[in-house]
Amino acid sequence: MSTTDSYFDGGLLGLLGTFIISFLITVLTLGICFPWALCYKKRWMCKHSVVEGNRLRFDGTGMGLFGIWIKIFLLSLITLGIYGLWSSIVIKKWELKHTRFV
């Protein structure tokens, strides 16, 4: 492989385990710990991703995302769900802000 190759080297069992754990964290806490579950999943995905020869690293934390999650929840309540349409964009921006090359 050349240094400009991009690939994903994670396995099916690791991916499945990560998704199950993330799902359980979210469901068992009634969504309160969703930020931690999302960070857990994103960290695993980045750990196994290489872009143009550079491995990715995710340095976001559940606590760092929790404030944004509360803001999304409250603004969605106030706007009767309309702000929820922007929630995935807000979270994706936060994810990319905390994704780096190793």
Biopython code that builds the backbone (N, CA, C, O; Angstrom):
import numpy as np
from Bio.PDB.StructureBuilder import StructureBuilder

atoms = [
    (1, "MET", "N", (0.826, -1.179, 0.000)),
    (1, "MET", "CA", (0.000, 0.000, 0.000)),
    (1, "MET", "C", (0.871, 1.244, 0.000)),
    (1, "MET", "O", (1.891, 1.305, 0.686)),
    (2, "SER", "N", (0.461, 2.219, -0.768)),
    (2, "SER", "CA", (1.204, 3.475, -0.771)),
    (2, "SER", "C", (0.685, 4.367, 0.347)),
    (2, "SER", "O", (-0.341, 4.067, 0.958)),
    (3, "THR", "N", (1.379, 5.447, 0.615)),
    (3, "THR", "CA", (0.993, 6.327, 1.719)),
    (3, "THR", "C", (-0.267, 7.126, 1.404)),
    (3, "THR", "O", (-0.811, 7.791, 2.285)),
    (4, "THR", "N", (-0.738, 7.070, 0.160)),
    (4, "THR", "CA", (-1.947, 7.815, -0.186)),
    (4, "THR", "C", (-3.190, 6.930, -0.148)),
    (4, "THR", "O", (-4.270, 7.362, -0.551)),
    (5, "ASP", "N", (-3.047, 5.703, 0.331)),
    (5, "ASP", "CA", (-4.200, 4.810, 0.421)),
    (5, "ASP", "C", (-5.118, 5.214, 1.570)),
    (5, "ASP", "O", (-4.676, 5.693, 2.614)),
    (6, "SER", "N", (-6.388, 5.005, 1.341)),
    (6, "SER", "CA", (-7.386, 5.197, 2.386)),
    (6, "SER", "C", (-8.104, 3.875, 2.576)),
    (6, "SER", "O", (-8.464, 3.206, 1.607)),
    (7, "TYR", "N", (-8.309, 3.501, 3.833)),
    (7, "TYR", "CA", (-8.964, 2.215, 4.088)),
    (7, "TYR", "C", (-9.518, 2.185, 5.499)),
    (7, "TYR", "O", (-9.205, 3.034, 6.334)),
    (8, "PHE", "N", (-10.344, 1.191, 5.738)),
    (8, "PHE", "CA", (-10.929, 0.936, 7.051)),
    (8, "PHE", "C", (-10.497, -0.452, 7.456)),
    (8, "PHE", "O", (-10.727, -1.404, 6.710)),
    (9, "ASP", "N", (-9.868, -0.606, 8.633)),
    (9, "ASP", "CA", (-9.344, -1.912, 9.028)),
    (9, "ASP", "C", (-10.077, -2.527, 10.227)),
    (9, "ASP", "O", (-9.564, -3.447, 10.863)),
    (10, "GLY", "N", (-11.250, -2.030, 10.526)),
    (10, "GLY", "CA", (-12.048, -2.605, 11.608)),
    (10, "GLY", "C", (-12.729, -3.882, 11.154)),
    (10, "GLY", "O", (-12.943, -4.082, 9.959)),
    (11, "GLY", "N", (-13.069, -4.745, 12.097)),
    (11, "GLY", "CA", (-13.729, -6.004, 11.787)),
    (11, "GLY", "C", (-15.213, -5.958, 12.137)),
    (11, "GLY", "O", (-15.681, -5.067, 12.846)),
    (12, "LEU", "N", (-15.927, -6.935, 11.622)),
    (12, "LEU", "CA", (-17.373, -7.006, 11.828)),
    (12, "LEU", "C", (-17.724, -7.180, 13.307)),
    (12, "LEU", "O", (-18.641, -6.523, 13.801)),
    (13, "LEU", "N", (-17.013, -8.050, 14.015)),
    (13, "LEU", "CA", (-17.338, -8.270, 15.424)),
    (13, "LEU", "C", (-17.095, -7.023, 16.271)),
    (13, "LEU", "O", (-17.884, -6.710, 17.162)),
    (14, "GLY", "N", (-16.018, -6.325, 15.995)),
    (14, "GLY", "CA", (-15.740, -5.080, 16.715)),
    (14, "GLY", "C", (-16.798, -4.027, 16.430)),
    (14, "GLY", "O", (-17.252, -3.331, 17.338)),
    (15, "LEU", "N", (-17.184, -3.913, 15.181)),
    (15, "LEU", "CA", (-18.216, -2.953, 14.789)),
    (15, "LEU", "C", (-19.548, -3.293, 15.441)),
    (15, "LEU", "O", (-20.224, -2.421, 15.987)),
    (16, "LEU", "N", (-19.914, -4.553, 15.381)),
    (16, "LEU", "CA", (-21.167, -5.002, 15.972)),
    (16, "LEU", "C", (-21.168, -4.777, 17.488)),
    (16, "LEU", "O", (-22.153, -4.292, 18.045)),
    (17, "GLY", "N", (-20.078, -5.126, 18.144)),
    (17, "GLY", "CA", (-19.972, -4.916, 19.581)),
    (17, "GLY", "C", (-20.068, -3.450, 19.955)),
    (17, "GLY", "O", (-20.729, -3.097, 20.932)),
    (18, "THR", "N", (-19.414, -2.597, 19.185)),
    (18, "THR", "CA", (-19.453, -1.154, 19.428)),
    (18, "THR", "C", (-20.866, -0.614, 19.283)),
    (18, "THR", "O", (-21.319, 0.184, 20.104)),
    (19, "PHE", "N", (-21.561, -1.047, 18.243)),
    (19, "PHE", "CA", (-22.919, -0.577, 18.020)),
    (19, "PHE", "C", (-23.875, -1.096, 19.096)),
    (19, "PHE", "O", (-24.767, -0.366, 19.528)),
    (20, "ILE", "N", (-23.703, -2.331, 19.529)),
    (20, "ILE", "CA", (-24.571, -2.883, 20.585)),
    (20, "ILE", "C", (-24.351, -2.140, 21.895)),
    (20, "ILE", "O", (-25.314, -1.773, 22.570)),
    (21, "ILE", "N", (-23.098, -1.916, 22.259)),
    (21, "ILE", "CA", (-22.796, -1.198, 23.498)),
    (21, "ILE", "C", (-23.345, 0.226, 23.436)),
    (21, "ILE", "O", (-23.933, 0.701, 24.407)),
    (22, "SER", "N", (-23.162, 0.909, 22.309)),
    (22, "SER", "CA", (-23.683, 2.265, 22.151)),
    (22, "SER", "C", (-25.202, 2.286, 22.270)),
    (22, "SER", "O", (-25.769, 3.170, 22.914)),
    (23, "PHE", "N", (-25.853, 1.319, 21.652)),
    (23, "PHE", "CA", (-27.308, 1.222, 21.713)),
    (23, "PHE", "C", (-27.771, 0.996, 23.155)),
    (23, "PHE", "O", (-28.705, 1.650, 23.618)),
    (24, "LEU", "N", (-27.121, 0.077, 23.855)),
    (24, "LEU", "CA", (-27.504, -0.214, 25.237)),
    (24, "LEU", "C", (-27.290, 0.989, 26.158)),
    (24, "LEU", "O", (-28.124, 1.272, 27.019)),
    (25, "ILE", "N", (-26.180, 1.690, 25.977)),
    (25, "ILE", "CA", (-25.918, 2.890, 26.780)),
    (25, "ILE", "C", (-27.041, 3.895, 26.586)),
    (25, "ILE", "O", (-27.532, 4.481, 27.551)),
    (26, "THR", "N", (-27.445, 4.091, 25.342)),
    (26, "THR", "CA", (-28.496, 5.063, 25.039)),
    (26, "THR", "C", (-29.849, 4.620, 25.584)),
    (26, "THR", "O", (-30.547, 5.409, 26.221)),
    (27, "VAL", "N", (-30.224, 3.375, 25.344)),
    (27, "VAL", "CA", (-31.539, 2.884, 25.751)),
    (27, "VAL", "C", (-31.656, 2.792, 27.272)),
    (27, "VAL", "O", (-32.656, 3.227, 27.842)),
    (28, "LEU", "N", (-30.654, 2.235, 27.926)),
    (28, "LEU", "CA", (-30.727, 2.034, 29.371)),
    (28, "LEU", "C", (-30.721, 3.340, 30.159)),
    (28, "LEU", "O", (-31.160, 3.371, 31.308)),
    (29, "THR", "N", (-30.230, 4.414, 29.556)),
    (29, "THR", "CA", (-30.226, 5.711, 30.239)),
    (29, "THR", "C", (-31.301, 6.639, 29.672)),
    (29, "THR", "O", (-31.301, 7.839, 29.942)),
    (30, "LEU", "N", (-32.213, 6.072, 28.886)),
    (30, "LEU", "CA", (-33.309, 6.835, 28.274)),
    (30, "LEU", "C", (-32.809, 8.018, 27.453)),
    (30, "LEU", "O", (-33.448, 9.069, 27.412)),
    (31, "GLY", "N", (-31.677, 7.843, 26.807)),
    (31, "GLY", "CA", (-31.119, 8.863, 25.921)),
    (31, "GLY", "C", (-30.217, 9.882, 26.591)),
    (31, "GLY", "O", (-29.557, 10.663, 25.906)),
    (32, "ILE", "N", (-30.176, 9.891, 27.912)),
    (32, "ILE", "CA", (-29.362, 10.883, 28.617)),
    (32, "ILE", "C", (-27.881, 10.722, 28.292)),
    (32, "ILE", "O", (-27.162, 11.713, 28.164)),
    (33, "CYS", "N", (-27.427, 9.490, 28.159)),
    (33, "CYS", "CA", (-26.004, 9.242, 27.880)),
    (33, "CYS", "C", (-25.716, 9.054, 26.393)),
    (33, "CYS", "O", (-24.683, 8.490, 26.032)),
    (34, "PHE", "N", (-26.610, 9.515, 25.534)),
    (34, "PHE", "CA", (-26.364, 9.441, 24.098)),
    (34, "PHE", "C", (-25.030, 10.075, 23.701)),
    (34, "PHE", "O", (-24.319, 9.501, 22.877)),
    (35, "PRO", "N", (-24.656, 11.249, 24.258)),
    (35, "PRO", "CA", (-23.367, 11.834, 23.877)),
    (35, "PRO", "C", (-22.180, 10.901, 24.129)),
    (35, "PRO", "O", (-21.251, 10.848, 23.323)),
    (36, "TRP", "N", (-22.208, 10.172, 25.239)),
    (36, "TRP", "CA", (-21.112, 9.242, 25.542)),
    (36, "TRP", "C", (-21.128, 8.055, 24.578)),
    (36, "TRP", "O", (-20.072, 7.586, 24.153)),
    (37, "ALA", "N", (-22.316, 7.572, 24.235)),
    (37, "ALA", "CA", (-22.440, 6.473, 23.279)),
    (37, "ALA", "C", (-21.937, 6.899, 21.905)),
    (37, "ALA", "O", (-21.238, 6.140, 21.234)),
    (38, "LEU", "N", (-22.291, 8.105, 21.488)),
    (38, "LEU", "CA", (-21.849, 8.615, 20.195)),
    (38, "LEU", "C", (-20.330, 8.745, 20.156)),
    (38, "LEU", "O", (-19.700, 8.388, 19.161)),
    (39, "CYS", "N", (-19.744, 9.253, 21.232)),
    (39, "CYS", "CA", (-18.280, 9.399, 21.291)),
    (39, "CYS", "C", (-17.593, 8.038, 21.272)),
    (39, "CYS", "O", (-16.552, 7.877, 20.636)),
    (40, "TYR", "N", (-18.165, 7.069, 21.959)),
    (40, "TYR", "CA", (-17.606, 5.714, 21.982)),
    (40, "TYR", "C", (-17.578, 5.124, 20.565)),
    (40, "TYR", "O", (-16.584, 4.538, 20.136)),
    (41, "LYS", "N", (-18.689, 5.295, 19.862)),
    (41, "LYS", "CA", (-18.800, 4.770, 18.504)),
    (41, "LYS", "C", (-17.859, 5.514, 17.554)),
    (41, "LYS", "O", (-17.167, 4.889, 16.751)),
    (42, "LYS", "N", (-17.832, 6.834, 17.642)),
    (42, "LYS", "CA", (-16.986, 7.646, 16.770)),
    (42, "LYS", "C", (-15.504, 7.358, 17.016)),
    (42, "LYS", "O", (-14.716, 7.312, 16.072)),
    (43, "ARG", "N", (-15.123, 7.165, 18.284)),
    (43, "ARG", "CA", (-13.727, 6.872, 18.618)),
    (43, "ARG", "C", (-13.291, 5.547, 17.978)),
    (43, "ARG", "O", (-12.185, 5.445, 17.445)),
    (44, "TRP", "N", (-14.169, 4.531, 18.034)),
    (44, "TRP", "CA", (-13.849, 3.236, 17.439)),
    (44, "TRP", "C", (-13.718, 3.366, 15.918)),
    (44, "TRP", "O", (-12.798, 2.807, 15.321)),
    (45, "MET", "N", (-14.643, 4.104, 15.297)),
    (45, "MET", "CA", (-14.605, 4.268, 13.839)),
    (45, "MET", "C", (-13.309, 4.965, 13.402)),
    (45, "MET", "O", (-12.666, 4.535, 12.445)),
    (46, "CYS", "N", (-12.934, 6.024, 14.096)),
    (46, "CYS", "CA", (-11.712, 6.749, 13.736)),
    (46, "CYS", "C", (-10.464, 5.908, 13.972)),
    (46, "CYS", "O", (-9.517, 5.959, 13.187)),
    (47, "LYS", "N", (-10.464, 5.140, 15.048)),
    (47, "LYS", "CA", (-9.314, 4.286, 15.376)),
    (47, "LYS", "C", (-9.015, 3.297, 14.250)),
    (47, "LYS", "O", (-7.870, 2.878, 14.075)),
    (48, "HIS", "N", (-10.023, 2.934, 13.505)),
    (48, "HIS", "CA", (-9.865, 1.958, 12.431)),
    (48, "HIS", "C", (-9.928, 2.567, 11.033)),
    (48, "HIS", "O", (-10.080, 1.841, 10.050)),
    (49, "SER", "N", (-9.813, 3.887, 10.934)),
    (49, "SER", "CA", (-9.882, 4.565, 9.638)),
    (49, "SER", "C", (-8.549, 5.213, 9.289)),
    (49, "SER", "O", (-7.923, 5.862, 10.126)),
    (50, "VAL", "N", (-8.128, 5.029, 8.055)),
    (50, "VAL", "CA", (-6.919, 5.661, 7.536)),
    (50, "VAL", "C", (-7.309, 6.430, 6.284)),
    (50, "VAL", "O", (-7.919, 5.873, 5.371)),
    (51, "VAL", "N", (-6.956, 7.716, 6.239)),
    (51, "VAL", "CA", (-7.263, 8.566, 5.099)),
    (51, "VAL", "C", (-5.950, 9.078, 4.526)),
    (51, "VAL", "O", (-5.194, 9.776, 5.202)),
    (52, "GLU", "N", (-5.691, 8.727, 3.282)),
    (52, "GLU", "CA", (-4.460, 9.110, 2.584)),
    (52, "GLU", "C", (-3.219, 8.813, 3.424)),
    (52, "GLU", "O", (-2.310, 9.636, 3.523)),
    (53, "GLY", "N", (-3.198, 7.639, 4.020)),
    (53, "GLY", "CA", (-2.044, 7.190, 4.783)),
    (53, "GLY", "C", (-1.988, 7.685, 6.213)),
    (53, "GLY", "O", (-1.057, 7.348, 6.943)),
    (54, "ASN", "N", (-2.968, 8.481, 6.632)),
    (54, "ASN", "CA", (-2.986, 9.029, 7.992)),
    (54, "ASN", "C", (-4.155, 8.455, 8.785)),
    (54, "ASN", "O", (-5.310, 8.564, 8.374)),
    (55, "ARG", "N", (-3.844, 7.847, 9.919)),
    (55, "ARG", "CA", (-4.897, 7.312, 10.788)),
    (55, "ARG", "C", (-5.630, 8.458, 11.467)),
    (55, "ARG", "O", (-5.033, 9.477, 11.814)),
    (56, "LEU", "N", (-6.918, 8.279, 11.648)),
    (56, "LEU", "CA", (-7.724, 9.298, 12.306)),
    (56, "LEU", "C", (-7.771, 9.054, 13.809)),
    (56, "LEU", "O", (-7.594, 7.929, 14.278)),
    (57, "ARG", "N", (-8.012, 10.122, 14.551)),
    (57, "ARG", "CA", (-8.166, 10.042, 16.006)),
    (57, "ARG", "C", (-9.297, 10.980, 16.385)),
    (57, "ARG", "O", (-9.376, 12.107, 15.896)),
    (58, "PHE", "N", (-10.160, 10.510, 17.249)),
    (58, "PHE", "CA", (-11.272, 11.325, 17.742)),
    (58, "PHE", "C", (-11.002, 11.685, 19.194)),
    (58, "PHE", "O", (-10.800, 10.799, 20.025)),
    (59, "ASP", "N", (-10.995, 12.993, 19.514)),
    (59, "ASP", "CA", (-10.679, 13.411, 20.873)),
    (59, "ASP", "C", (-11.858, 14.075, 21.593)),
    (59, "ASP", "O", (-11.678, 14.702, 22.636)),
    (60, "GLY", "N", (-13.052, 13.935, 21.035)),
    (60, "GLY", "CA", (-14.229, 14.488, 21.693)),
    (60, "GLY", "C", (-14.624, 13.652, 22.903)),
    (60, "GLY", "O", (-14.282, 12.473, 22.997)),
    (61, "THR", "N", (-15.349, 14.278, 23.829)),
    (61, "THR", "CA", (-15.798, 13.580, 25.026)),
    (61, "THR", "C", (-17.314, 13.701, 25.161)),
    (61, "THR", "O", (-17.935, 14.619, 24.624)),
    (62, "GLY", "N", (-17.878, 12.769, 25.880)),
    (62, "GLY", "CA", (-19.310, 12.805, 26.130)),
    (62, "GLY", "C", (-19.720, 14.073, 26.865)),
    (62, "GLY", "O", (-20.754, 14.666, 26.561)),
    (63, "MET", "N", (-18.910, 14.485, 27.830)),
    (63, "MET", "CA", (-19.219, 15.705, 28.573)),
    (63, "MET", "C", (-19.154, 16.924, 27.656)),
    (63, "MET", "O", (-19.943, 17.858, 27.802)),
    (64, "GLY", "N", (-18.213, 16.915, 26.712)),
    (64, "GLY", "CA", (-18.106, 18.019, 25.765)),
    (64, "GLY", "C", (-19.328, 18.119, 24.864)),
    (64, "GLY", "O", (-19.734, 19.219, 24.488)),
    (65, "LEU", "N", (-19.907, 16.999, 24.522)),
    (65, "LEU", "CA", (-21.090, 16.981, 23.661)),
    (65, "LEU", "C", (-22.380, 17.153, 24.450)),
    (65, "LEU", "O", (-23.406, 17.521, 23.878)),
    (66, "PHE", "N", (-22.346, 16.894, 25.748)),
    (66, "PHE", "CA", (-23.559, 16.919, 26.566)),
    (66, "PHE", "C", (-24.241, 18.289, 26.549)),
    (66, "PHE", "O", (-25.465, 18.371, 26.442)),
    (67, "GLY", "N", (-23.459, 19.355, 26.654)),
    (67, "GLY", "CA", (-24.023, 20.712, 26.616)),
    (67, "GLY", "C", (-24.729, 20.990, 25.304)),
    (67, "GLY", "O", (-25.801, 21.594, 25.284)),
    (68, "ILE", "N", (-24.131, 20.553, 24.210)),
    (68, "ILE", "CA", (-24.741, 20.729, 22.888)),
    (68, "ILE", "C", (-26.018, 19.909, 22.806)),
    (68, "ILE", "O", (-27.018, 20.358, 22.246)),
    (69, "TRP", "N", (-25.982, 18.697, 23.370)),
    (69, "TRP", "CA", (-27.140, 17.807, 23.361)),
    (69, "TRP", "C", (-28.307, 18.434, 24.131)),
    (69, "TRP", "O", (-29.450, 18.368, 23.678)),
    (70, "ILE", "N", (-28.033, 19.035, 25.278)),
    (70, "ILE", "CA", (-29.069, 19.709, 26.073)),
    (70, "ILE", "C", (-29.630, 20.900, 25.287)),
    (70, "ILE", "O", (-30.843, 21.108, 25.255)),
    (71, "LYS", "N", (-28.755, 21.671, 24.659)),
    (71, "LYS", "CA", (-29.192, 22.823, 23.857)),
    (71, "LYS", "C", (-30.114, 22.366, 22.726)),
    (71, "LYS", "O", (-31.155, 22.978, 22.488)),
    (72, "ILE", "N", (-29.736, 21.294, 22.031)),
    (72, "ILE", "CA", (-30.569, 20.759, 20.956)),
    (72, "ILE", "C", (-31.926, 20.332, 21.509)),
    (72, "ILE", "O", (-32.964, 20.629, 20.917)),
    (73, "PHE", "N", (-31.916, 19.639, 22.637)),
    (73, "PHE", "CA", (-33.157, 19.169, 23.253)),
    (73, "PHE", "C", (-34.072, 20.335, 23.621)),
    (73, "PHE", "O", (-35.259, 20.318, 23.293)),
    (74, "LEU", "N", (-33.527, 21.351, 24.303)),
    (74, "LEU", "CA", (-34.340, 22.485, 24.726)),
    (74, "LEU", "C", (-34.861, 23.307, 23.548)),
    (74, "LEU", "O", (-36.030, 23.693, 23.527)),
    (75, "LEU", "N", (-33.995, 23.574, 22.567)),
    (75, "LEU", "CA", (-34.441, 24.336, 21.398)),
    (75, "LEU", "C", (-35.460, 23.559, 20.573)),
    (75, "LEU", "O", (-36.343, 24.157, 19.957)),
    (76, "SER", "N", (-35.347, 22.246, 20.554)),
    (76, "SER", "CA", (-36.341, 21.429, 19.848)),
    (76, "SER", "C", (-37.689, 21.497, 20.563)),
    (76, "SER", "O", (-38.736, 21.544, 19.917)),
    (77, "LEU", "N", (-37.662, 21.503, 21.893)),
    (77, "LEU", "CA", (-38.919, 21.651, 22.655)),
    (77, "LEU", "C", (-39.572, 23.001, 22.388)),
    (77, "LEU", "O", (-40.776, 23.085, 22.142)),
    (78, "ILE", "N", (-38.763, 24.056, 22.440)),
    (78, "ILE", "CA", (-39.279, 25.415, 22.257)),
    (78, "ILE", "C", (-39.855, 25.611, 20.853)),
    (78, "ILE", "O", (-40.880, 26.271, 20.685)),
    (79, "THR", "N", (-39.192, 25.037, 19.849)),
    (79, "THR", "CA", (-39.626, 25.225, 18.453)),
    (79, "THR", "C", (-40.524, 24.098, 17.960)),
    (79, "THR", "O", (-40.740, 23.944, 16.758)),
    (80, "LEU", "N", (-41.042, 23.313, 18.898)),
    (80, "LEU", "CA", (-41.928, 22.185, 18.553)),
    (80, "LEU", "C", (-41.282, 21.215, 17.560)),
    (80, "LEU", "O", (-41.941, 20.698, 16.657)),
    (81, "GLY", "N", (-39.986, 20.980, 17.744)),
    (81, "GLY", "CA", (-39.277, 19.992, 16.944)),
    (81, "GLY", "C", (-38.573, 20.526, 15.712)),
    (81, "GLY", "O", (-37.799, 19.805, 15.083)),
    (82, "ILE", "N", (-38.825, 21.765, 15.359)),
    (82, "ILE", "CA", (-38.218, 22.314, 14.127)),
    (82, "ILE", "C", (-36.696, 22.357, 14.231)),
    (82, "ILE", "O", (-36.004, 22.031, 13.267)),
    (83, "TYR", "N", (-36.162, 22.759, 15.396)),
    (83, "TYR", "CA", (-34.701, 22.824, 15.552)),
    (83, "TYR", "C", (-34.071, 21.445, 15.420)),
    (83, "TYR", "O", (-32.897, 21.330, 15.068)),
    (84, "GLY", "N", (-34.826, 20.420, 15.693)),
    (84, "GLY", "CA", (-34.315, 19.060, 15.561)),
    (84, "GLY", "C", (-33.814, 18.755, 14.162)),
    (84, "GLY", "O", (-32.960, 17.886, 13.983)),
    (85, "LEU", "N", (-34.338, 19.464, 13.165)),
    (85, "LEU", "CA", (-33.880, 19.266, 11.792)),
    (85, "LEU", "C", (-32.403, 19.631, 11.639)),
    (85, "LEU", "O", (-31.706, 19.065, 10.798)),
    (86, "TRP", "N", (-31.931, 20.570, 12.448)),
    (86, "TRP", "CA", (-30.535, 21.004, 12.381)),
    (86, "TRP", "C", (-29.630, 20.199, 13.301)),
    (86, "TRP", "O", (-28.409, 20.342, 13.243)),
    (87, "SER", "N", (-30.197, 19.374, 14.130)),
    (87, "SER", "CA", (-29.394, 18.684, 15.142)),
    (87, "SER", "C", (-28.294, 17.814, 14.545)),
    (87, "SER", "O", (-27.177, 17.798, 15.061)),
    (88, "SER", "N", (-28.587, 17.096, 13.476)),
    (88, "SER", "CA", (-27.552, 16.236, 12.891)),
    (88, "SER", "C", (-26.403, 17.055, 12.316)),
    (88, "SER", "O", (-25.255, 16.612, 12.337)),
    (89, "ILE", "N", (-26.701, 18.245, 11.805)),
    (89, "ILE", "CA", (-25.651, 19.112, 11.268)),
    (89, "ILE", "C", (-24.786, 19.653, 12.408)),
    (89, "ILE", "O", (-23.560, 19.689, 12.300)),
    (90, "VAL", "N", (-25.429, 20.073, 13.499)),
    (90, "VAL", "CA", (-24.697, 20.588, 14.653)),
    (90, "VAL", "C", (-23.779, 19.506, 15.221)),
    (90, "VAL", "O", (-22.622, 19.778, 15.541)),
    (91, "ILE", "N", (-24.289, 18.293, 15.345)),
    (91, "ILE", "CA", (-23.483, 17.196, 15.881)),
    (91, "ILE", "C", (-22.357, 16.821, 14.924)),
    (91, "ILE", "O", (-21.240, 16.560, 15.371)),
    (92, "LYS", "N", (-22.623, 16.788, 13.620)),
    (92, "LYS", "CA", (-21.577, 16.459, 12.644)),
    (92, "LYS", "C", (-20.457, 17.502, 12.678)),
    (92, "LYS", "O", (-19.282, 17.148, 12.588)),
    (93, "LYS", "N", (-20.807, 18.767, 12.804)),
    (93, "LYS", "CA", (-19.773, 19.816, 12.913)),
    (93, "LYS", "C", (-18.917, 19.588, 14.152)),
    (93, "LYS", "O", (-17.695, 19.730, 14.101)),
    (94, "TRP", "N", (-19.559, 19.234, 15.270)),
    (94, "TRP", "CA", (-18.823, 18.981, 16.506)),
    (94, "TRP", "C", (-17.907, 17.777, 16.337)),
    (94, "TRP", "O", (-16.755, 17.810, 16.768)),
    (95, "GLU", "N", (-18.414, 16.702, 15.707)),
    (95, "GLU", "CA", (-17.601, 15.502, 15.476)),
    (95, "GLU", "C", (-16.356, 15.836, 14.663)),
    (95, "GLU", "O", (-15.249, 15.435, 15.023)),
    (96, "LEU", "N", (-16.535, 16.570, 13.568)),
    (96, "LEU", "CA", (-15.391, 16.895, 12.707)),
    (96, "LEU", "C", (-14.403, 17.831, 13.390)),
    (96, "LEU", "O", (-13.201, 17.764, 13.133)),
    (97, "LYS", "N", (-14.907, 18.703, 14.258)),
    (97, "LYS", "CA", (-14.026, 19.593, 15.007)),
    (97, "LYS", "C", (-13.095, 18.794, 15.927)),
    (97, "LYS", "O", (-12.003, 19.254, 16.260)),
    (98, "HIS", "N", (-13.529, 17.605, 16.330)),
    (98, "HIS", "CA", (-12.747, 16.779, 17.255)),
    (98, "HIS", "C", (-12.114, 15.558, 16.584)),
    (98, "HIS", "O", (-11.692, 14.626, 17.268)),
    (99, "THR", "N", (-12.048, 15.559, 15.279)),
    (99, "THR", "CA", (-11.409, 14.461, 14.541)),
    (99, "THR", "C", (-10.105, 14.981, 13.952)),
    (99, "THR", "O", (-10.081, 16.004, 13.268)),
    (100, "ARG", "N", (-9.038, 14.272, 14.223)),
    (100, "ARG", "CA", (-7.696, 14.705, 13.803)),
    (100, "ARG", "C", (-6.935, 13.553, 13.135)),
    (100, "ARG", "O", (-7.315, 12.387, 13.236)),
    (101, "PHE", "N", (-5.860, 13.920, 12.458)),
    (101, "PHE", "CA", (-4.923, 12.925, 11.958)),
    (101, "PHE", "C", (-3.930, 12.623, 13.063)),
    (101, "PHE", "O", (-3.527, 13.522, 13.802)),
    (102, "VAL", "N", (-3.529, 11.356, 13.183)),
    (102, "VAL", "CA", (-2.527, 10.986, 14.196)),
    (102, "VAL", "C", (-1.171, 11.414, 13.692)),
    (102, "VAL", "O", (-0.166, 11.209, 14.373)),
]
sb = StructureBuilder()
sb.init_structure("model")
sb.init_model(0)
sb.init_chain("A")
sb.init_seg("    ")
for serial, (resi, resn, name, xyz) in enumerate(atoms, 1):
    if name == "N":
        sb.init_residue(resn, " ", resi, " ")
    sb.init_atom(name, np.array(xyz, "f"), 0.0, 1.0, " ", f" {name:<3s}", serial, name[0])
structure = sb.get_structure()
